[in-house]
Amino acid sequence: MLYKRILVPVDGSDTSNTALQEALRIAKDQQAALRLIHVVDEVIIDGDIEGYIDYGTLREALQQAGQHLLAKVADTAKQAGVEAETTLLETMGERLGEVIAKEAKRWRADLIVMGTHGRHGLDRLFMGSIAEGTARLAPVPLLLVRGE
């Protein structure tokens, strides 16, 4: 199958970086457009934090960290000979998998490439699975790249 628009969610982890390398290989081979996204997860800053943490400052710090990460992975893509556009998204009460699937549909991606940590058992129960949630909702094929 020929892919022309590849969406790659990134989070800075080794697994995410491995998935990025695979997406770069595919994009280069097929001369595909690449969109790198980072999702700021509002869940980690939700809850009763008023009086303890300045929500606005924390949110801004997470957004800045996301922009820094996107600049770094865009540079990685450029060094690999692949031009990539970047987008910072927020969950706004949605699960990460929902945000990724919606962006794939909105951008008209042909393929999503993302890393999976391969969690199982209680770890998966408590942590959830972003890859699994994305797989259930993805409007296009999803290539999961397992971490080492």
N, C-alpha and C positions, 0 to 999 in steps of 0.2 A: 504494500500500500504506500502511496505517496502522501507525505505530510507537508503541508505548506505553512501551517500556523501552529506553533508549539508553545504551550503554556507551561511554565515551570515555577511552582511555588518554592520559595527558598526560606530557610530559617537560620542559616549559618552553621548548622551541625555538619559533622563529617558525612552523615548519610545524605543530607541535602546536597552537599558538595559533590558527592559521587553521582547523584541523579543529574546534577547540572552538567557534569562531564559527559554523561550519556546523551543528554539533550543536545549538547553542543556538537557531539559526533553526528547525531541524526540530522541536525539543522545544517551542518556543513555538507554532509553527503547529499541532502535533498534540496539544498538552497532554500531552506524554510525560514520564515520570519519567526523570531523568538521573543516571547514576552515573559519577563521575569517578574514575579509578584511576591510581595511579603505582606502578610496579614497581621496587623496589630490585634491581638486577642483581648477584647474588652473584658472577658471573664476574669482574667488575672487581676484586673483593677476594679472589679465590681464588688459590691458588698458594702458593709458598714465601715468605711474608712474615714468618714468625715471626722475631723478633729484630730486625726492621727497623721494623715498624709494629705498633701495638697493634690487632689485628683488632677487638676489642670496641669500642674508641673510634671506629675508622673506620666500622664498621657503624652505631653509634649516630648518628654525624654524617650518614651517608647517609639514615638514617631520619628524622632531624630535618629535613634539607633536603627530603625527600619530603613530610613533613607541612606544611612551610612552603609548598611549591608547591601542595599540595592546598587549603590555606586560601586562597591567592591566586586559584586558578581557581574555587573555590566562590564567592568574593566577586565575581568577574567574572560568573559565572552569575546571582548574586542581583541585581547591577546591571542585568542584561539582563531581569530579571523571571522568571527560571527558578530554582526551588529544585533544588538538586543535593545528593546525598549523596556522600561521598568514602570511598575505601578505599585503604590502603597495603598493597601485597603485596610478597612477596619471591620470587625465582626458585627458591631452594633446589635448585639443580642442574638446573633445567629451563630451556629457552629461553624468551625473553620471549614469543614467539608462543604457546607452549603455555600460559603463565600467563594471558595475555589470553583465549585461547579457553576455558580452564577456567572463568574468572570469568564469561564471557558465558553459559556453560551453567549454572553454579551460580546466577547471579542471574536467569536466564531472560530475558536480553536479547532484544529483537526485532531490534536493529541495533547494529553496532559502527561508530563513526566515528573514524578516526584519520588522522594525517598520514603522508605518505610523502616521503622526501627525493629519490626518483627516482634513486638511485645506479645505476650500471651499470658494466660492465667489471670491471677489477681492484678498484676501490673496493668494488663490491658483493661480489666474491669474498672480500675480506678482512674487510669490515665485516659481511657477511651482510645479510639483509633481514628486519627485524622484521615489516614489512607483509606480505611474501611468506609468511613462516612463519605469520602469523596467518591469512592468506587460505586457506592449505592446511588449517588446522585449525578454522576458525571454524564454529560450529554454526548461525550466522545470517548474514544478508546483511552485507557489509562495505563501507562507503563509504570509499574512500581519497581524501583531499584532498591534492593535490599542493602542495608548497611553491612559493613564487614565485622 
